[in-house]
Amino acid sequence: MIGNSTHDDAVNWREETIWYCRIFPAFVFLVAAWPKISDPAGFAKSIYNYQLLPDVAINPLTIFLPWLELFAALALLFAPPLRRGALWLIAAMTAVFIGAISLAMARGIDIDCGCFSTTGHGMRAGWLHLLLDFALLAACIVHARLDRRAPPAP
């Protein structure tokens, strides 16, 4: 029965890893969405400070992005039929955030990232933030790699 125990341990490890790789990005995106939803003007200023988008694009993004983050996080946690799409959506948003922060750093722009606070006193767009974003991206990739089951039937 040793073979069975080893198989069960491997299955448990896999399921636990998938769970952690689901909870981590979902929690981060839930926590990040709330300040943006509750203070759209502050979030608009955070987006503006990156100096990446035309002014006309800032307000629509300010309204749309936090809700997209919120719904993707909730789907990742509570909607198994939507989980795979939510996972890839979070991974794509994280990749965009990595690009925006990298560009700000390369251009010498020292700004609050706008992720967890819209007051200007939150996490800086820097190496520590890139580390967090790469960890989020890695969690999404590990989750996708380990959870290759067919999506649940509707």
C-alpha positions as CSV (number, residue, x, y, z in Angstrom):
1,M,0.0,0.0,0.0
2,I,3.0,2.3,0.0
3,G,2.4,3.1,-3.6
4,N,-1.1,4.2,-2.8
5,S,0.0,6.5,0.0
6,T,2.6,8.1,-2.3
7,H,0.0,8.6,-4.9
8,D,-2.4,10.2,-2.4
9,D,0.3,12.4,-1.1
10,A,1.1,13.6,-4.7
11,V,-2.6,14.3,-5.3
12,N,-2.9,16.2,-2.1
13,W,0.2,18.2,-2.8
14,R,-1.2,19.0,-6.3
15,E,-4.6,20.0,-5.0
16,E,-3.1,22.1,-2.2
17,T,-0.8,23.9,-4.6
18,I,-3.6,24.6,-7.0
19,W,-5.6,26.0,-4.0
20,Y,-2.8,28.3,-2.9
21,C,-2.2,29.4,-6.4
22,R,-5.9,30.3,-6.7
23,I,-6.2,32.1,-3.3
24,F,-3.0,34.2,-3.6
25,P,-3.9,36.1,-6.8
26,A,-7.6,36.3,-5.9
27,F,-6.8,37.8,-2.5
28,V,-4.4,40.3,-4.0
29,F,-6.8,41.4,-6.7
30,L,-9.7,41.6,-4.2
31,V,-7.6,43.8,-1.9
32,A,-6.4,45.9,-4.8
33,A,-9.8,46.5,-6.3
34,W,-11.5,48.1,-3.3
35,P,-9.5,51.3,-3.0
36,K,-9.8,51.9,-6.7
37,I,-13.6,51.4,-6.7
38,S,-14.1,53.6,-3.7
39,D,-11.9,56.4,-4.9
40,P,-12.0,56.6,-8.7
41,A,-10.6,60.2,-8.8
42,G,-7.5,59.1,-6.9
43,F,-7.1,56.0,-9.1
44,A,-7.4,58.2,-12.2
45,K,-4.5,60.3,-10.8
46,S,-2.5,57.1,-10.3
47,I,-3.0,56.0,-13.9
48,Y,-2.2,59.5,-15.1
49,N,1.1,59.5,-13.2
50,Y,2.4,56.6,-15.3
51,Q,2.3,58.9,-18.3
52,L,1.5,55.9,-20.6
53,L,-2.1,56.6,-21.8
54,P,-3.8,59.5,-23.6
55,D,-6.0,61.6,-21.3
56,V,-9.1,60.4,-23.0
57,A,-8.4,56.7,-22.0
58,I,-7.8,57.4,-18.3
59,N,-11.4,57.8,-17.1
60,P,-12.9,54.7,-18.9
61,L,-10.0,52.7,-17.5
62,T,-10.5,54.1,-14.1
63,I,-14.1,52.9,-14.0
64,F,-13.6,49.6,-15.9
65,L,-10.3,48.1,-14.5
66,P,-11.2,47.8,-10.7
67,W,-14.5,46.1,-11.5
68,L,-12.7,43.7,-13.9
69,E,-10.2,43.0,-11.1
70,L,-13.0,42.4,-8.6
71,F,-15.1,40.1,-10.8
72,A,-12.0,38.2,-12.0
73,A,-11.0,37.6,-8.4
74,L,-14.5,36.5,-7.4
75,A,-14.8,34.2,-10.4
76,L,-11.5,32.6,-9.5
77,L,-12.7,31.9,-6.0
78,F,-16.4,31.1,-6.4
79,A,-17.3,30.3,-10.0
80,P,-15.6,27.0,-11.1
81,P,-17.0,27.2,-14.7
82,L,-15.3,30.7,-15.1
83,R,-12.2,29.9,-13.1
84,R,-9.9,29.2,-16.1
85,G,-10.8,32.4,-17.9
86,A,-10.5,34.4,-14.6
87,L,-7.1,32.9,-14.1
88,W,-5.9,33.9,-17.5
89,L,-7.5,37.4,-17.2
90,I,-5.6,38.0,-13.9
91,A,-2.4,36.7,-15.5
92,A,-2.9,39.1,-18.5
93,M,-3.6,42.1,-16.2
94,T,-0.6,41.2,-14.1
95,A,1.6,41.1,-17.3
96,V,0.3,44.5,-18.3
97,F,1.1,45.8,-14.7
98,I,4.6,44.4,-15.0
99,G,5.1,46.3,-18.2
100,A,3.7,49.6,-16.9
101,I,5.9,49.4,-13.7
102,S,8.9,48.4,-15.7
103,L,8.4,51.4,-18.1
104,A,7.9,53.8,-15.2
105,M,11.1,52.5,-13.6
106,A,13.1,52.7,-16.9
107,R,11.9,56.3,-17.4
108,G,12.8,57.2,-13.8
109,I,9.3,58.0,-12.8
110,D,9.0,57.5,-9.0
111,I,5.3,57.0,-8.3
112,D,2.9,55.2,-6.1
113,C,1.7,52.2,-8.1
114,G,-1.9,52.8,-7.4
115,C,-2.6,49.2,-6.7
116,F,-3.6,49.1,-3.0
117,S,-4.0,52.8,-2.2
118,T,-5.1,55.8,-4.2
119,T,-3.7,58.3,-1.7
120,G,-0.2,58.5,-3.0
121,H,1.1,56.8,0.1
122,G,0.9,53.1,-1.0
123,M,3.4,50.7,-2.5
124,R,6.0,52.4,-4.8
125,A,6.3,51.2,-8.4
126,G,9.7,49.5,-8.0
127,W,11.6,46.3,-7.6
128,L,9.5,45.1,-4.6
129,H,6.3,45.6,-6.6
130,L,7.8,43.8,-9.6
131,L,8.6,40.9,-7.3
132,L,5.0,40.7,-6.1
133,D,3.7,40.9,-9.7
134,F,6.1,38.2,-10.9
135,A,5.0,36.0,-8.0
136,L,1.3,36.6,-9.0
137,L,2.1,35.7,-12.6
138,A,4.0,32.5,-11.4
139,A,1.1,31.5,-9.3
140,C,-1.3,31.8,-12.3
141,I,1.1,29.8,-14.5
142,V,1.5,27.0,-11.8
143,H,-2.2,26.9,-11.3
144,A,-2.8,26.6,-15.0
145,R,-0.1,23.9,-15.4
146,L,-1.3,21.8,-12.5
147,D,-5.1,22.2,-13.1
148,R,-5.4,20.7,-16.6
149,R,-8.8,19.1,-15.9
150,A,-11.5,19.7,-18.4
151,P,-13.7,22.7,-17.3
152,P,-16.9,21.6,-15.6
153,A,-19.9,21.1,-17.8
154,P,-22.5,23.9,-17.6
